[in-house]
C-alpha cells in the first residue's frame, strides 16, 4: 500500500520499454504522489486528485 493514492486507490502500472530492435523489457510506471493535509490528516494523494479537489472547491 506504499505507492497508492489514499483517495482514488490508483497505484503503479506495468508497461514495456521497447528499443529500436524491438527488444522489450518490463518496467513500472509510478504515479505522482504528494503528501497533503486534508481535514487535519496527512494523506498521500495523487496530483490528479489534487487537481479535481481544487476544481470542486471553486
N, C-alpha and C positions, 0 to 999 in steps of 0.2 A: 504493500500500500504506500510505498515511499514516493513513487512518481505518478500519482494520480491526483486529479483535481477533486477537492472536497465538495464542490457544488455539483458539477455535471458528471463526475466519475471518469472522465477521459484519462487515458494513460498512454504508455508508449505503444507505437505501432511498428510492425516488422515490414521491411522492404528489401529490395535488392539493389546493389550498386553494380552498374553494368559498365564494362570497359569497351574500348573501341573494337576489341577482338571478341566481344560478346561473352566475356567471362563474367559470371555472376557471383557476387559474394553477399551473404546475408548481413544486413545492418539493421539498427534500430533507430527510429526517429522519436526523440523525446519531446514532449510538449513544453511550452514556455510557462513554467510555474513561478509565481510570485507569492511572497508572504505578505498578506494584508490583514488588517484588523477590522473585523466586521462584527458589530454589536458587542464590542468589548472582548471578543475572542480572536486569537491569531489563527488564521487558516491559510492553507496552501491553495491558491486559486489560479486557474489558467487565465491568460490575457484575453481570451475570447469571452470568458465570463465577466471579467473586469469591464470590458467594453460594453457588454449588454446590460450590466448593472448601472453603468453610467448613463446609458440611453433611457433606462426605465425611471431613473431618478429625476430626469428633466421634465 
